[in-house]
Amino acid sequence: MFLFSATDDAPFLGWVVTSDIVIYAIALGVFLSFVAFWFVQNISGSIVRELLNKAKDESSALSLDELGKNKAIYRHMLREGKVLRNTIACVGGSLPVIDGKKSSEEEKTEKGFFKRLWEKIKNKFTRTKYDYSNAKFYIPEEGIEKAEARYSKSFKTLWLPVIFVLCAAIAFGMTFLMPIIMDFIRG
């Protein structure tokens, strides 16, 4: 095989990485790209489509509870800096942060130096907690066309098993066709 001859200097790789493994890896990659497309269209797209129907400006913004989407997956996708936040805006520009900390004067009197230092270090590596119950989301006017173009239709879930079978069948067929194709190429 071609891959074995390309890795003659590293015989272990030649024994492990065969053309069959490469073919199946490509087929798996194609299938996973369809799964990612399904996720974007159906999960991310569902909240965008609802906001396009109900909340196209800041005055008509809705919370996740009002949309019926107050689930961990939607809260995760709507955090600050995530891709979906390029399409969906939050009233006030950013998500409200849950603030359960004491004032700095109370903190200094209660805790010693090392406890305060440890709290600062711990806070540096902990994730900010957002208050999604008070956050209201909408699609800004300048992003409506982009949102309609990208998330207009959902992807039927029925297609995923069909695509999986097609990818597996093509990969299986290519494992038999690849030696024939390589013989033609070699002359």
Disulfide bonds with the S-S distance in Angstrom:
none
